[in-house]
Amino acid sequence: MVNLYRGAGIFASEEPVRQTTKRPINPSPKMVFPMHGSGIDSSAFPKYTNAIMNSNFAYTGMLLGQKLEVVSQKYRKL
């Protein structure tokens, strides 16, 4: 799923996702609902948090498998 999101350009930054993922680690929840319509029980939660904390998933300039052109900073303010 993370690779699908990365390929679609959904995640702009990893740090906010990691900060949010750290919050429920200490309470050790029995069930976590990290995405729309999905749930992760306590047996899979450590694997989920490990993947979020240790995998690269942020936007890399690719959108649906194609490299996007970089626009100069001076044009971004228009």
GINOR-V139494 format. One record per residue. PSI is psi as a letter, one per 40 degrees, with the letter a starting at -180 (none if undefined). BURIAL is # if it has 9 or more other C-alpha atoms within 8 Angstrom, else .. Layout:
((PSI;BURIAL) (PSI;BURIAL))
This chain:
((d;.) (d;.) (d;.) (d;.) (d;#) (d;#) (d;#) (e;#) (f;#) (d;#) (h;#) (d;.) (i;.) (d;#) (d;.) (d;.) (d;#) (d;#) (d;.) (d;.) (d;#) (d;#) (d;.) (e;.) (d;#) (d;.) (e;.) (g;.) (i;.) (d;.) (h;.) (i;#) (g;#) (d;.) (i;.) (h;.) (e;.) (i;.) (i;#) (h;#) (i;#) (d;#) (d;.) (e;.) (d;#) (d;.) (d;.) (d;.) (d;#) (d;#) (d;.) (d;#) (d;.) (e;.) (i;.) (h;.) (e;#) (i;#) (h;#) (e;.) (e;.) (h;#) (h;#) (f;.) (e;.) (h;.) (h;.) (i;.) (h;.) (h;.) (h;.) (i;.) (d;.) (d;.) (e;.) (d;.) (e;.) (none;.))
